Amino acid sequence: MKKTRLIFLAIIIMALLPQVLSSTPNESRRIARGRYLVEDVSMCGDCHTPLTANGQPNRQRWLDGAQLGFKPLHPMPWFAKSPRIAGLPGLTKREAVKLLETGLLPNGQRLLPPMPQFRFSHRDAEAVVAYLESLKKP
Ligand code: HEC
């Protein structure tokens, strides 16, 4: 009986091992890709990070949401405050991926300018979301 259990356990461990070993590097690669897309390509921090007194992005409050420091020259739909996106507090993973692929909020409404209507590929949207989720406050 004991031997059978041991064999059973060994089979389970052997079956799960490759997944455990490969999921961690995959996930960290995805997060690194997301960080690159957020910080170096789409510049999400330009709007979603508050500025310090001397006009620099406040790294202590990275992607914390901010009052925008600029306005349109002509009347147009406009949302003057960006929400916090570090940790993605207001959205499920699936909603956030869809928003980055379509520019639509979960209720089907379009995001207002100046939020860009991004059309990320599914893969890149997932990478951005993985990075933003990794910024959850402990
Ligand atoms: C030019 C300014 C600007 C940039 C750049 C920008 N955003 Fe936004 N974002 C906004 C504004 C303003 C809103 C609020 C729009 C609304 O609610 O209609 C918003 C809303 C959002 C929301 C909705 C959050 C919620 O809980 O409703 C998400 C998610 C988001 N932005 C993610 C991003 C990501 C990810 C990037 C970069 C890939 C980015 N934004 C770049 C200005 C910006």
Backbone and ligand atoms as CSV (ligand in chain L), in Angstrom:
chain,resi,resn,atom,element,x,y,z
A,1,MET,N,N,0.836,-1.221,0.000
A,1,MET,CA,C,0.000,0.000,0.000
A,1,MET,C,C,0.867,1.267,0.000
A,2,LYS,N,N,1.818,1.284,0.954
A,2,LYS,CA,C,2.690,2.454,1.059
A,2,LYS,C,C,3.504,2.650,-0.227
A,3,LYS,N,N,3.974,1.516,-0.745
A,3,LYS,CA,C,4.795,1.568,-1.961
A,3,LYS,C,C,3.983,2.140,-3.138
A,4,THR,N,N,2.725,1.684,-3.214
A,4,THR,CA,C,1.873,2.161,-4.306
A,4,THR,C,C,1.699,3.678,-4.201
A,5,ARG,N,N,1.491,4.135,-2.964
A,5,ARG,CA,C,1.328,5.586,-2.765
A,5,ARG,C,C,2.570,6.346,-3.200
A,6,LEU,N,N,3.728,5.787,-2.826
A,6,LEU,CA,C,4.996,6.430,-3.192
A,6,LEU,C,C,5.151,6.510,-4.707
A,7,ILE,N,N,4.824,5.418,-5.358
A,7,ILE,CA,C,4.940,5.393,-6.821
A,7,ILE,C,C,3.985,6.419,-7.425
A,8,PHE,N,N,2.773,6.446,-6.888
A,8,PHE,CA,C,1.754,7.389,-7.344
A,8,PHE,C,C,2.262,8.833,-7.204
A,9,LEU,N,N,2.837,9.109,-6.022
A,9,LEU,CA,C,3.358,10.445,-5.745
A,9,LEU,C,C,4.479,10.797,-6.722
A,10,ALA,N,N,5.358,9.808,-6.955
A,10,ALA,CA,C,6.487,10.041,-7.863
A,10,ALA,C,C,5.983,10.353,-9.270
A,11,ILE,N,N,4.923,9.653,-9.686
A,11,ILE,CA,C,4.371,9.898,-11.031
A,11,ILE,C,C,3.827,11.327,-11.116
A,12,ILE,N,N,3.100,11.726,-10.064
A,12,ILE,CA,C,2.524,13.091,-10.073
A,12,ILE,C,C,3.633,14.134,-10.132
A,13,ILE,N,N,4.645,13.952,-9.297
A,13,ILE,CA,C,5.747,14.926,-9.280
A,13,ILE,C,C,6.422,14.994,-10.654
A,14,MET,N,N,6.654,13.809,-11.250
A,14,MET,CA,C,7.317,13.791,-12.552
A,14,MET,C,C,6.448,14.468,-13.616
A,15,ALA,N,N,5.119,14.313,-13.479
A,15,ALA,CA,C,4.221,14.924,-14.464
A,15,ALA,C,C,4.196,16.441,-14.320
A,16,LEU,N,N,4.293,16.915,-13.059
A,16,LEU,CA,C,4.175,18.366,-12.841
A,16,LEU,C,C,5.500,19.113,-12.991
A,17,LEU,N,N,6.589,18.408,-12.790
A,17,LEU,CA,C,7.894,19.060,-12.768
A,17,LEU,C,C,8.182,19.942,-13.993
A,18,PRO,N,N,7.977,19.429,-15.199
A,18,PRO,CA,C,8.292,20.271,-16.365
A,18,PRO,C,C,7.490,21.568,-16.365
A,19,GLN,N,N,6.221,21.482,-15.948
A,19,GLN,CA,C,5.398,22.698,-15.925
A,19,GLN,C,C,5.939,23.698,-14.921
A,20,VAL,N,N,6.276,23.192,-13.714
A,20,VAL,CA,C,6.781,24.077,-12.668
A,20,VAL,C,C,8.085,24.721,-13.139
A,21,LEU,N,N,8.954,23.905,-13.714
A,21,LEU,CA,C,10.248,24.424,-14.140
A,21,LEU,C,C,10.120,25.434,-15.266
A,22,SER,N,N,9.194,25.184,-16.195
A,22,SER,CA,C,9.127,26.074,-17.354
A,22,SER,C,C,8.216,27.273,-17.120
A,23,SER,N,N,7.251,27.184,-16.164
A,23,SER,CA,C,6.298,28.292,-16.045
A,23,SER,C,C,6.974,29.529,-15.466
A,24,THR,N,N,7.938,29.349,-14.567
A,24,THR,CA,C,8.522,30.517,-13.936
A,24,THR,C,C,9.307,31.369,-14.945
A,25,PRO,N,N,10.224,30.796,-15.688
A,25,PRO,CA,C,10.933,31.634,-16.676
A,25,PRO,C,C,9.991,32.229,-17.714
A,26,ASN,N,N,8.974,31.466,-18.150
A,26,ASN,CA,C,8.015,32.008,-19.120
A,26,ASN,C,C,7.329,33.232,-18.563
A,27,GLU,N,N,6.881,33.126,-17.306
A,27,GLU,CA,C,6.156,34.229,-16.684
A,27,GLU,C,C,7.093,35.432,-16.536
A,28,SER,N,N,8.335,35.198,-16.144
A,28,SER,CA,C,9.203,36.363,-15.967
A,28,SER,C,C,9.565,36.972,-17.322
A,29,ARG,N,N,9.624,36.134,-18.365
A,29,ARG,CA,C,9.867,36.693,-19.709
A,29,ARG,C,C,8.681,37.541,-20.151
A,30,ARG,N,N,7.460,37.053,-19.835
A,30,ARG,CA,C,6.255,37.793,-20.208
A,30,ARG,C,C,6.214,39.149,-19.491
A,31,ILE,N,N,6.561,39.126,-18.196
A,31,ILE,CA,C,6.554,40.370,-17.415
A,31,ILE,C,C,7.607,41.345,-17.959
A,32,ALA,N,N,8.775,40.813,-18.334
A,32,ALA,CA,C,9.831,41.682,-18.872
A,32,ALA,C,C,9.382,42.324,-20.188
A,33,ARG,N,N,8.699,41.531,-21.028
A,33,ARG,CA,C,8.170,42.064,-22.296
A,33,ARG,C,C,7.133,43.157,-21.987
A,34,GLY,N,N,6.270,42.902,-21.012
A,34,GLY,CA,C,5.248,43.882,-20.620
A,34,GLY,C,C,5.871,45.165,-20.115
A,35,ARG,N,N,6.910,45.026,-19.303
A,35,ARG,CA,C,7.584,46.226,-18.777
A,35,ARG,C,C,8.155,47.051,-19.933
A,36,TYR,N,N,8.761,46.361,-20.903
A,36,TYR,CA,C,9.332,47.049,-22.068
A,36,TYR,C,C,8.234,47.790,-22.834
A,37,LEU,N,N,7.084,47.127,-23.051
A,37,LEU,CA,C,5.998,47.764,-23.808
A,37,LEU,C,C,5.441,48.972,-23.053
A,38,VAL,N,N,5.328,48.856,-21.725
A,38,VAL,CA,C,4.765,49.941,-20.910
A,38,VAL,C,C,5.756,51.102,-20.773
A,39,GLU,N,N,7.021,50.765,-20.463
A,39,GLU,CA,C,7.968,51.823,-20.098
A,39,GLU,C,C,8.688,52.435,-21.298
A,40,ASP,N,N,8.938,51.619,-22.330
A,40,ASP,CA,C,9.789,52.103,-23.427
A,40,ASP,C,C,9.055,52.313,-24.744
A,41,VAL,N,N,7.880,51.671,-24.921
A,41,VAL,CA,C,7.181,51.777,-26.208
A,41,VAL,C,C,5.943,52.657,-26.083
A,42,SER,N,N,5.035,52.340,-25.142
A,42,SER,CA,C,3.743,53.051,-25.079
A,42,SER,C,C,3.760,54.223,-24.121
A,43,MET,N,N,4.783,54.328,-23.303
A,43,MET,CA,C,4.953,55.441,-22.372
A,43,MET,C,C,3.706,55.667,-21.513
A,44,CYS,N,N,3.145,54.607,-20.985
A,44,CYS,CA,C,1.941,54.695,-20.148
A,44,CYS,C,C,2.168,55.641,-18.966
A,45,GLY,N,N,3.418,55.679,-18.488
A,45,GLY,CA,C,3.723,56.506,-17.320
A,45,GLY,C,C,3.566,57.994,-17.581
A,46,ASP,N,N,3.634,58.430,-18.846
A,46,ASP,CA,C,3.476,59.861,-19.145
A,46,ASP,C,C,2.146,60.390,-18.607
A,47,CYS,N,N,1.123,59.558,-18.639
A,47,CYS,CA,C,-0.184,59.996,-18.140
A,47,CYS,C,C,-0.552,59.348,-16.804
A,48,HIS,N,N,-0.095,58.134,-16.574
A,48,HIS,CA,C,-0.581,57.391,-15.402
A,48,HIS,C,C,0.296,57.552,-14.169
A,49,THR,N,N,1.399,58.310,-14.280
A,49,THR,CA,C,2.275,58.515,-13.122
A,49,THR,C,C,2.271,59.993,-12.746
A,50,PRO,N,N,2.034,60.310,-11.465
A,50,PRO,CA,C,2.083,61.724,-11.061
A,50,PRO,C,C,3.507,62.265,-11.174
A,51,LEU,N,N,3.608,63.574,-11.341
A,51,LEU,CA,C,4.920,64.209,-11.463
A,51,LEU,C,C,5.385,64.718,-10.096
A,52,THR,N,N,6.688,64.796,-9.945
A,52,THR,CA,C,7.232,65.421,-8.735
A,52,THR,C,C,7.158,66.944,-8.912
A,53,ALA,N,N,7.549,67.687,-7.872
A,53,ALA,CA,C,7.468,69.154,-7.920
A,53,ALA,C,C,8.304,69.715,-9.076
A,54,ASN,N,N,9.391,69.017,-9.463
A,54,ASN,CA,C,10.192,69.543,-10.584
A,54,ASN,C,C,9.841,68.907,-11.925
A,55,GLY,N,N,8.649,68.302,-11.998
A,55,GLY,CA,C,8.124,67.856,-13.296
A,55,GLY,C,C,8.641,66.501,-13.774
A,56,GLN,N,N,9.290,65.753,-12.906
A,56,GLN,CA,C,9.769,64.417,-13.284
A,56,GLN,C,C,8.759,63.362,-12.826
A,57,PRO,N,N,8.630,62.241,-13.587
A,57,PRO,CA,C,7.736,61.173,-13.124
A,57,PRO,C,C,8.156,60.704,-11.725
A,58,ASN,N,N,7.201,60.578,-10.831
A,58,ASN,CA,C,7.484,60.177,-9.454
A,58,ASN,C,C,7.569,58.652,-9.367
A,59,ARG,N,N,8.775,58.101,-9.348
A,59,ARG,CA,C,8.949,56.633,-9.366
A,59,ARG,C,C,8.381,55.982,-8.107
A,60,GLN,N,N,8.251,56.752,-7.037
A,60,GLN,CA,C,7.640,56.193,-5.822
A,60,GLN,C,C,6.150,55.944,-6.019
A,61,ARG,N,N,5.576,56.643,-7.000
A,61,ARG,CA,C,4.129,56.486,-7.250
A,61,ARG,C,C,3.909,56.047,-8.699
A,62,TRP,N,N,4.736,55.131,-9.149
A,62,TRP,CA,C,4.746,54.650,-10.530
A,62,TRP,C,C,3.384,54.061,-10.921
A,63,LEU,N,N,2.745,54.629,-11.954
A,63,LEU,CA,C,1.460,54.150,-12.513
A,63,LEU,C,C,0.331,54.182,-11.485
A,64,ASP,N,N,0.423,55.171,-10.605
A,64,ASP,CA,C,-0.516,55.294,-9.500
A,64,ASP,C,C,-1.781,56.072,-9.895
A,65,GLY,N,N,-1.819,56.578,-11.133
A,65,GLY,CA,C,-2.929,57.444,-11.549
A,65,GLY,C,C,-2.558,58.885,-11.272
A,66,ALA,N,N,-3.044,59.826,-12.113
A,66,ALA,CA,C,-2.622,61.222,-11.953
A,66,ALA,C,C,-3.625,62.185,-12.578
A,67,GLN,N,N,-3.593,63.419,-12.044
A,67,GLN,CA,C,-4.307,64.518,-12.687
A,67,GLN,C,C,-3.442,64.925,-13.875
A,68,LEU,N,N,-4.039,64.993,-15.083
A,68,LEU,CA,C,-3.212,65.303,-16.252
A,68,LEU,C,C,-2.802,66.778,-16.236
A,69,GLY,N,N,-1.585,67.032,-16.677
A,69,GLY,CA,C,-1.076,68.407,-16.665
A,69,GLY,C,C,-1.262,69.111,-17.994
A,70,PHE,N,N,-2.119,68.606,-18.868
A,70,PHE,CA,C,-2.318,69.237,-20.175
A,70,PHE,C,C,-3.785,69.104,-20.590
A,71,LYS,N,N,-4.194,69.997,-21.522
A,71,LYS,CA,C,-5.589,70.056,-21.960
A,71,LYS,C,C,-5.650,70.196,-23.465
A,72,PRO,N,N,-6.789,69.806,-24.093
A,72,PRO,CA,C,-6.899,70.020,-25.544
A,72,PRO,C,C,-7.107,71.497,-25.858
A,73,LEU,N,N,-6.718,71.925,-27.086
A,73,LEU,CA,C,-6.891,73.321,-27.487
A,73,LEU,C,C,-8.339,73.602,-27.858
A,74,HIS,N,N,-9.061,72.535,-28.293
A,74,HIS,CA,C,-10.446,72.704,-28.742
A,74,HIS,C,C,-11.336,71.800,-27.912
A,75,PRO,N,N,-12.645,72.151,-27.794
A,75,PRO,CA,C,-13.529,71.268,-27.031
A,75,PRO,C,C,-13.568,69.875,-27.659
A,76,MET,N,N,-13.451,68.862,-26.872
A,76,MET,CA,C,-13.523,67.465,-27.350
A,76,MET,C,C,-13.757,66.576,-26.141
A,77,PRO,N,N,-14.229,65.335,-26.364
A,77,PRO,CA,C,-14.361,64.444,-25.212
A,77,PRO,C,C,-13.002,64.327,-24.527
A,78,TRP,N,N,-12.967,64.347,-23.219
A,78,TRP,CA,C,-11.686,64.417,-22.517
A,78,TRP,C,C,-11.848,63.884,-21.108
A,79,PHE,N,N,-10.908,63.135,-20.658
A,79,PHE,CA,C,-10.911,62.644,-19.276
A,79,PHE,C,C,-9.629,63.148,-18.633
A,80,ALA,N,N,-9.757,64.094,-17.690
A,80,ALA,CA,C,-8.582,64.822,-17.206
A,80,ALA,C,C,-7.816,64.101,-16.107
A,81,LYS,N,N,-8.253,62.890,-15.753
A,81,LYS,CA,C,-7.558,62.174,-14.678
A,81,LYS,C,C,-7.345,60.737,-15.123
A,82,SER,N,N,-6.133,60.241,-14.972
A,82,SER,CA,C,-5.882,58.842,-15.333
A,82,SER,C,C,-5.988,57.984,-14.075
A,83,PRO,N,N,-6.610,56.805,-14.185
A,83,PRO,CA,C,-6.729,55.946,-12.995
A,83,PRO,C,C,-5.437,55.211,-12.682
A,84,ARG,N,N,-5.358,54.699,-11.458
A,84,ARG,CA,C,-4.217,53.854,-11.082
A,84,ARG,C,C,-4.263,52.576,-11.913
A,85,ILE,N,N,-3.140,52.191,-12.514
A,85,ILE,CA,C,-3.105,50.925,-13.250
A,85,ILE,C,C,-2.068,49.952,-12.669
A,86,ALA,N,N,-1.235,50.404,-11.723
A,86,ALA,CA,C,-0.311,49.472,-11.049
A,86,ALA,C,C,-1.164,48.472,-10.274
A,87,GLY,N,N,-1.002,47.178,-10.571
A,87,GLY,CA,C,-1.791,46.146,-9.905
A,87,GLY,C,C,-3.179,45.971,-10.499
A,88,LEU,N,N,-3.542,46.816,-11.447
A,88,LEU,CA,C,-4.855,46.787,-12.121
A,88,LEU,C,C,-6.025,46.623,-11.152
A,89,PRO,N,N,-6.222,47.605,-10.252
A,89,PRO,CA,C,-7.247,47.425,-9.220
A,89,PRO,C,C,-8.678,47.361,-9.755
A,90,GLY,N,N,-8.974,48.058,-10.860
A,90,GLY,CA,C,-10.384,48.164,-11.263
A,90,GLY,C,C,-10.845,47.114,-12.263
A,91,LEU,N,N,-9.962,46.247,-12.725
A,91,LEU,CA,C,-10.316,45.359,-13.843
A,91,LEU,C,C,-9.868,43.927,-13.581
A,92,THR,N,N,-10.598,42.962,-14.165
A,92,THR,CA,C,-10.077,41.595,-14.141
A,92,THR,C,C,-9.016,41.506,-15.235
A,93,LYS,N,N,-8.226,40.426,-15.166
A,93,LYS,CA,C,-7.189,40.208,-16.170
A,93,LYS,C,C,-7.794,40.221,-17.570
A,94,ARG,N,N,-8.887,39.472,-17.720
A,94,ARG,CA,C,-9.523,39.325,-19.036
A,94,ARG,C,C,-10.043,40.682,-19.556
A,95,GLU,N,N,-10.655,41.486,-18.647
A,95,GLU,CA,C,-11.153,42.811,-19.046
A,95,GLU,C,C,-10.019,43.713,-19.491
A,96,ALA,N,N,-8.884,43.628,-18.757
A,96,ALA,CA,C,-7.745,44.489,-19.087
A,96,ALA,C,C,-7.147,44.100,-20.444
A,97,VAL,N,N,-7.054,42.793,-20.708
A,97,VAL,CA,C,-6.509,42.347,-21.999
A,97,VAL,C,C,-7.412,42.855,-23.118
A,98,LYS,N,N,-8.726,42.704,-22.937
A,98,LYS,CA,C,-9.673,43.134,-23.972
A,98,LYS,C,C,-9.563,44.649,-24.198
A,99,LEU,N,N,-9.444,45.397,-23.097
A,99,LEU,CA,C,-9.324,46.861,-23.205
A,99,LEU,C,C,-8.097,47.247,-24.041
A,100,LEU,N,N,-7.001,46.541,-23.849
A,100,LEU,CA,C,-5.781,46.892,-24.590
A,100,LEU,C,C,-5.833,46.429,-26.043
A,101,GLU,N,N,-6.707,45.468,-26.333
A,101,GLU,CA,C,-6.846,44.997,-27.720
A,101,GLU,C,C,-7.868,45.824,-28.501
A,102,THR,N,N,-8.820,46.451,-27.770
A,102,THR,CA,C,-9.958,47.073,-28.458
A,102,THR,C,C,-10.185,48.544,-28.122
A,103,GLY,N,N,-9.661,49.014,-26.985
A,103,GLY,CA,C,-9.959,50.378,-26.547
A,103,GLY,C,C,-11.318,50.493,-25.871
A,104,LEU,N,N,-11.912,49.328,-25.519
A,104,LEU,CA,C,-13.235,49.346,-24.892
A,104,LEU,C,C,-13.162,49.020,-23.406
A,105,LEU,N,N,-13.971,49.747,-22.623
A,105,LEU,CA,C,-14.130,49.429,-21.208
A,105,LEU,C,C,-15.022,48.192,-21.078
A,106,PRO,N,N,-15.034,47.547,-19.892
A,106,PRO,CA,C,-15.871,46.344,-19.729
A,106,PRO,C,C,-17.350,46.585,-20.052
A,107,ASN,N,N,-17.854,47.822,-19.844
A,107,ASN,CA,C,-19.272,48.090,-20.157
A,107,ASN,C,C,-19.489,48.382,-21.647
A,108,GLY,N,N,-18.452,48.239,-22.464
A,108,GLY,CA,C,-18.596,48.421,-23.905
A,108,GLY,C,C,-18.335,49.836,-24.381
A,109,GLN,N,N,-18.158,50.775,-23.414
A,109,GLN,CA,C,-17.902,52.162,-23.839
A,109,GLN,C,C,-16.436,52.350,-24.220
A,110,ARG,N,N,-16.218,53.312,-25.147
A,110,ARG,CA,C,-14.839,53.617,-25.555
A,110,ARG,C,C,-14.142,54.379,-24.451
A,111,LEU,N,N,-12.861,54.122,-24.278
A,111,LEU,CA,C,-12.064,54.931,-23.362
A,111,LEU,C,C,-11.950,56.332,-23.940
A,112,LEU,N,N,-12.023,57.329,-23.069
A,112,LEU,CA,C,-11.981,58.710,-23.570
A,112,LEU,C,C,-10.544,59.165,-23.788
A,113,PRO,N,N,-10.357,60.092,-24.748
A,113,PRO,CA,C,-9.041,60.707,-24.912
A,113,PRO,C,C,-8.667,61.443,-23.614
A,114,PRO,N,N,-7.399,61.570,-23.330
A,114,PRO,CA,C,-6.275,61.234,-24.197
A,114,PRO,C,C,-5.810,59.776,-24.090
A,115,MET,N,N,-6.558,58.887,-23.399
A,115,MET,CA,C,-6.130,57.481,-23.354
A,115,MET,C,C,-6.128,56.954,-24.791
A,116,PRO,N,N,-4.987,56.501,-25.288
A,116,PRO,CA,C,-4.946,56.006,-26.672
A,116,PRO,C,C,-5.808,54.758,-26.837
A,117,GLN,N,N,-6.392,54.624,-28.021
A,117,GLN,CA,C,-7.182,53.418,-28.328
A,117,GLN,C,C,-6.210,52.351,-28.838
A,118,PHE,N,N,-5.548,51.709,-27.908
A,118,PHE,CA,C,-4.518,50.749,-28.305
A,118,PHE,C,C,-5.135,49.539,-29.008
A,119,ARG,N,N,-4.365,48.970,-29.930
A,119,ARG,CA,C,-4.749,47.698,-30.565
A,119,ARG,C,C,-3.590,46.716,-30.410
A,120,PHE,N,N,-3.262,46.422,-29.151
A,120,PHE,CA,C,-2.201,45.451,-28.895
A,120,PHE,C,C,-2.601,44.087,-29.450
A,121,SER,N,N,-1.610,43.298,-29.866
A,121,SER,CA,C,-1.887,41.895,-30.191
A,121,SER,C,C,-2.247,41.206,-28.873
A,122,HIS,N,N,-2.925,40.059,-28.970
A,122,HIS,CA,C,-3.350,39.354,-27.762
A,122,HIS,C,C,-2.142,39.058,-26.870
A,123,ARG,N,N,-1.071,38.609,-27.485
A,123,ARG,CA,C,0.144,38.257,-26.741
A,123,ARG,C,C,0.729,39.447,-25.997
A,124,ASP,N,N,0.814,40.580,-26.705
A,124,ASP,CA,C,1.392,41.759,-26.075
A,124,ASP,C,C,0.467,42.308,-24.991
A,125,ALA,N,N,-0.859,42.252,-25.242
A,125,ALA,CA,C,-1.808,42.717,-24.219
A,125,ALA,C,C,-1.632,41.867,-22.959
A,126,GLU,N,N,-1.457,40.565,-23.132
A,126,GLU,CA,C,-1.257,39.684,-21.974
A,126,GLU,C,C,0.041,40.030,-21.249
A,127,ALA,N,N,1.071,40.385,-22.013
A,127,ALA,CA,C,2.361,40.742,-21.399
A,127,ALA,C,C,2.218,42.034,-20.589
A,128,VAL,N,N,1.529,43.039,-21.162
A,128,VAL,CA,C,1.325,44.307,-20.446
A,128,VAL,C,C,0.558,44.046,-19.155
A,129,VAL,N,N,-0.485,43.232,-19.245
A,129,VAL,CA,C,-1.313,42.943,-18.070
A,129,VAL,C,C,-0.495,42.182,-17.024
A,130,ALA,N,N,0.346,41.234,-17.457
A,130,ALA,CA,C,1.185,40.484,-16.502
A,130,ALA,C,C,2.119,41.454,-15.771
A,131,TYR,N,N,2.687,42.405,-16.516
A,131,TYR,CA,C,3.580,43.378,-15.877
A,131,TYR,C,C,2.805,44.251,-14.883
A,132,LEU,N,N,1.635,44.775,-15.318
A,132,LEU,CA,C,0.865,45.658,-14.428
A,132,LEU,C,C,0.424,44.901,-13.170
A,133,GLU,N,N,0.033,43.629,-13.344
A,133,GLU,CA,C,-0.377,42.824,-12.177
A,133,GLU,C,C,0.797,42.583,-11.233
A,134,SER,N,N,1.998,42.499,-11.799
A,134,SER,CA,C,3.163,42.236,-10.941
A,134,SER,C,C,3.451,43.432,-10.034
A,135,LEU,N,N,2.819,44.575,-10.300
A,135,LEU,CA,C,3.043,45.778,-9.479
A,135,LEU,C,C,2.026,45.889,-8.349
A,136,LYS,N,N,1.270,44.831,-8.098
A,136,LYS,CA,C,0.292,44.834,-7.012
A,136,LYS,C,C,0.999,45.151,-5.702
A,137,LYS,N,N,0.337,45.974,-4.879
A,137,LYS,CA,C,0.939,46.284,-3.569
A,137,LYS,C,C,0.840,45.045,-2.699
A,138,PRO,N,N,1.927,44.665,-1.988
A,138,PRO,CA,C,1.860,43.460,-1.160
A,138,PRO,C,C,0.859,43.628,-0.002
L,1,HEC,C1,C,-1.894,60.195,-23.186
L,1,HEC,C2,C,-2.310,59.746,-21.872
L,1,HEC,C3,C,-2.385,58.267,-21.593
L,1,HEC,C4,C,-1.488,57.284,-21.979
L,1,HEC,C5,C,-0.184,57.443,-22.750
L,1,HEC,C6,C,-2.021,56.044,-21.466
L,1,HEC,N1,N,-3.177,56.267,-20.778
L,1,HEC,FE1,FE,-4.363,54.834,-19.927
L,1,HEC,N2,N,-5.752,56.250,-19.472
L,1,HEC,C7,C,-5.602,57.606,-19.651
L,1,HEC,C8,C,-6.827,58.268,-19.236
L,1,HEC,C9,C,-7.087,59.765,-19.268
L,1,HEC,C10,C,-7.727,57.252,-18.799
L,1,HEC,C11,C,-9.183,57.419,-18.350
L,1,HEC,C12,C,-10.040,57.268,-19.618
L,1,HEC,C13,C,-11.475,56.891,-19.376
L,1,HEC,O1,O,-11.808,56.467,-18.252
L,1,HEC,O2,O,-12.282,56.998,-20.328
L,1,HEC,C14,C,-7.005,55.990,-18.955
L,1,HEC,C15,C,-7.541,54.777,-18.635
L,1,HEC,C16,C,-6.836,53.577,-18.651
L,1,HEC,C17,C,-7.329,52.309,-18.192
L,1,HEC,C18,C,-8.723,52.036,-17.607
L,1,HEC,C19,C,-8.566,51.743,-16.141
L,1,HEC,C20,C,-9.872,51.577,-15.410
L,1,HEC,O3,O,-9.797,50.996,-14.305
L,1,HEC,O4,O,-10.920,52.056,-15.907
L,1,HEC,C21,C,-6.341,51.387,-18.373
L,1,HEC,C22,C,-6.347,49.905,-18.020
L,1,HEC,C23,C,-5.226,52.094,-18.944
L,1,HEC,N3,N,-5.552,53.430,-19.104
L,1,HEC,C24,C,-4.026,51.510,-19.261
L,1,HEC,C25,C,-3.018,52.140,-19.955
L,1,HEC,C26,C,-1.840,51.463,-20.422
L,1,HEC,C27,C,-1.509,50.002,-20.135
L,1,HEC,C28,C,-1.121,52.374,-21.122
L,1,HEC,C29,C,0.134,52.140,-21.879
L,1,HEC,C30,C,0.197,50.912,-22.687
L,1,HEC,C31,C,-1.846,53.639,-21.051
L,1,HEC,N4,N,-2.984,53.447,-20.356
L,1,HEC,C32,C,-1.409,54.826,-21.634
L,1,HEC,C33,C,-4.517,58.239,-20.209
L,1,HEC,C34,C,-3.443,57.607,-20.829
